[in-house]
Amino acid sequence: MKDSKPTILVVNDDGITAPGIKALMHVMKELGRVVVVAPDSPQSGMGHAITIGKPLRLDKVEIYEGIEMYSCSGTPVDCVKLAVNKIFKGKKPDLCVSGINHGLNNSINILYSGTMSAAVEGAIESIPSIGFSLDDYSLQANFSHCLKYVKEIAAQVLKNGLPVATLLNVNFPSSAHIKGIKICRQASAKWAEDFDERLDPYKRPYYWLTGVFQLNDQGEDTDVWALEHDYVSVVPVQFDMTAHHAIPVLNGWTFE
């Protein structure tokens, strides 16, 4: 008899041994058959990078009993591509979940996030996909207050699907006293970046990226507002980056 359980691909960018992916895979195990494909080392901030200049390694590993797991030498997006092509061999999973990331991926952070790029790649492959992130960068982060909502949101996506070319960006506040879920838009913000200049032992300069998050949006319908008020933020995301509202403006230009 064919197994009626959905197949769920679990990926991340913090690496295959990160506590966040452990929490996520165990929740997903309650919903279906889990296959984990994750980087062999942390890949935070990789965005949608792929490996093209060197070979990729994909090794089956046994870390947690009863869960099929693969360690990948590449980026989070590489993990999804290899999973679809080499593990699932074109028979795509029913769901792709990425995370739970150690640190927020709200607002503009989605552009830099390896966690969300893995989920975006899943959506590009027409797999219903979700990225999960928690407002806690610590390796000792406590994910327990998130797990109820992780399961509920994933179950809803498995049941209802998602609109075409759409995925979900889900962020959790650090507070254990979550008030509920808010469907939000991405807040308008940016990083005001600086590079701290230092000297190595040979007196040669090197630079360490620093920055301050600048919020330019006081709306109460944003992911930033939701998280600041102890709600889980859920932002529907699309990978079509066309600025549709700008097309009429450009059509008004005169080109020779």
N, C-alpha and C positions, 0 to 999 in steps of 0.2 A: 504494500500500500504506500502510495506517495506521501511523504511528509507534508502536512498542510501548514506547518509553521513557516512564517516569513523568514527570509534570509536577510541578515543585517550586516552590512560592512561598517566596521568601526575603525576610524583613523584619528590621527591627531598631529600636532606639531611639536609637542613637548618631549616626544620620544616614547618608545614602547614600554619603558619601565616607569613612566610618570604616574603618580597617584590618580590624576584626573582620568586617564584612560581606563585605569582599573575600575574606578567607580562607574564609569559609563558602560563598560562591557558587562559588568555584573547586572546592571539594570536592564540592558538590552537582552540579556540571557532570559529574562522573565517574559520577553515578548516574542522571541524567535531564536533561530540558529545564528550564532554569532561567528563572524570571521573577522579577525583583527589584522590589519596591515598598517604598520606604523614605522616611522623613521628609527634607525638604530641609535640616533643621538638627537639632542634638541635642535629644532629647526624654526624657532620663533622668528617672526619678522621676514620670512622668506617670500611672503605674498604668493603669486601664482608662478613662481619660478619652476622650471623643469630642467632636468639634467640632459644635456646634449653633447657634452665634450668628453665624457668618460663613461665607462660601462657601469651598469647598475647591478647590485646584488640583491637577491631576494631569498632569504633563508627561513625555513620553517623552524620555529622555536617552541619550547615547552616551558612556559612561565606559570600559567595558571591552569589547573586541572580542568579538563573538559571543554576548553576553548581553543579553537583552531587559530593559531597566531603565526604571523610572518614578520620578520624584521627586514626593513628595506634601507639600503645605503643612500637613497635619494631624498628628495623633498616630499612634503605632504602631497603635492599634486602627483608626483611620481608614484606614490603609494596607491592612489586611486587608479591611475592609468594601468599600473601593473596588475592590480587586483582585477580590474575589468577584463583585461586582455589575457592574463596568464593563470589566474586562479579561477575566476568564474568563466573564463573562455567564451566571453560574449553573452553568456546567459546572466543577465544583470541581476544584482540583488534587489530586494523589494524596498530597501531603505539604506541610506548612507548617513551615518552620524559622525560628527567630528568633535573631539574634545575629551573630556571637559577641560577647557583651556585654563591654565593658571594665569589669570589676568583678564581684564575686560577686552572685548572687541566691539565696543559700541561706537557709534558715530563714525568719524573718519578712520578710526583704527581698522575698520574692515578692509581697507585698501592694502594694508601692510600685513595682514594676518595670514599666517600659514594655516591656522585652524579653519578660517572661513574660506580660504582658497581651495582647500581640500573639499569642502562642502560644495563650493561653486563648481568644481570639476565633476563632482557627482551629478549635479543638476545639468551640466552640459551633456553628460552621458544619459540624460533623461531618467535619472534615478531620483526619487523624492529624497531631499537632503536637508539636514539641519546641522548648524554649528552651535555648540554650547560653550559658554565661557562664564567664569566666576570672578568676581572682584576680589581676588586674593592671589598674589604672585608667589606666595610661599609654597615650598615643596611639602610643607606640613598642613596645607590648606584642608579645611573641613568641608567636605562636599555633602554631608548628610542632609542638610536642609534643602538641597537642590533636587534630590533624587526623586521625590514624589512628582515634581513638575517635569523633570526629564522624561519619566515614564508616561505621564499624562500627555505631554506634547507629542512624543514619538508615537504613542498609540493613536492619537487623533490623525496624524499624518498617514499612518498605515491604513487607517479606516477610510479616510476621506481623500487621500492624495493631496496634491498641491496644484495650483494653476500652472500651465505650461511655462517653462523657462523661469520658474520661481523657486526659491529656497527660503529657509528661515534662519535668521540670526537671533539666537536666544542668549540673553545675558542675565546673570543672577547677581543680586546685591550680596554684599558680605554679611549683612544682617541675617540672623537666624529667624527673625520674625517677619517673614514674607507675608505681605497683605494679599497677594494674588497675582494675576497675570494681566499685563496691559499690551494690547496690540498698538504698536507705535510706528512713527516714522524715524528715520535716522536724523539725529540732531546735526545742525550746521556747526562745525567746529574745525580746528586745525591745531597742529603742534607748532608752537613758536620755538624753533630749534636753535641750539647753540652747540658748539664743539669745544669742550674743555681741553685746552692744549697743555700737554705735559711733556716731560723730557725722560727718555729712557736712560739707562746707565752710561750710554755713549754720548749723551747730550744731544741726541737727535729727537726732534719733536714728534709726538704722536697725538692722536685726537680721540676723545671719548664723547660719544653723542649724548647730549642732555637735552631737555626741553620742558616746556610748560604747556599743558593742555589749555587752549583758549576756546571757550564756548561763546559762540556768536548768536545764540539762539535761546530765547527765554520762553519758548512755547511749552505748554503743559501736555503736549501730545508726543513728546520725543522720548527716545530711549534714555537719554541722560536724566530727564525729569523723573521718569519711572523708577530708575535705579536709585536716585537720590531719595525717593520716597518709599523705598523698600518694596517695590514691585519687580516681578520678573518682566523684562522687556522682550517682546517678540516683534521683530521687524521683518516683513516680507521683502526679499531682495531679488533683484533680477540682474543677469549678466549682460543684457543688452544695454550698452553704455551710450546709445544714441541719445542726444539731447533733442528730443522730438519737438519741444517748444521752440527751439532755435531754427528749425528748418524753414518756417515761413519768413523769419527775419533774413536768413541768408538768401532765400529766393527773391528778396527785394533788392539785392545787390545787382549792380550792372557789371557784367564781365565782357571783355572784348573777345 
